[in-house]
Amino acid sequence: MADELYVDLVVAKSRLEYVDRNGWVLILDKARHLNFQRDDTLIQRGTQPKMVFMVVEGRARVSHGLGGTIGQIGPGEICGEMAFLENARASASVIAAEAMVVYGVTWPVLQNLFELYPRLASRFYRSLAVGLSRRLRDQISRVSEGDPRATFKEFS
């Protein structure tokens, strides 16, 4: 089972606002505690990761593969969720910008949990929808402000 300290840390930092402590206990109990060093790849663009990662400590950069960074993720954020939702390949690479502590949970494990606990599934998916909507709004804002790093190519 996940260490209580890490459960509390995940609950406190989580940006999946509709997943409560009980939900995190269920997810983290089935997740793997992983450590990544700087420049380690969590997710490689074009591959199917089969795992969703919850960042507990550290930061990672999100790269579109052309040498540019399109975003960063840090404590409380997840990655791999878009590929999970679509059962598809990753649209971007996620590379540790510094040492990281993450929890990784495989897609089949998540799906089994969601079958057993439909309310957890509802809260998880609602949180993902809100998070993705906020990221899209942020991207639109960056484009409208003329940020040269902003592009909609990643959304096609």
Secondary structure, DSSP 8 states (H G I E B T S, - for coil): ---HHHHHHHHHH-S-TT--HHHHHHHHHHSEEEEE-TT-EEE-TTS---EEEEEEES-EEEE-SSS-EEEEE-TT-EESHHHHHHT---SSEEEESS-EEEEEEEHHHHHHHHHH-HHHHHHHHHHHHHHHHHHHHHHHHHHHTT-TT--SGGG-
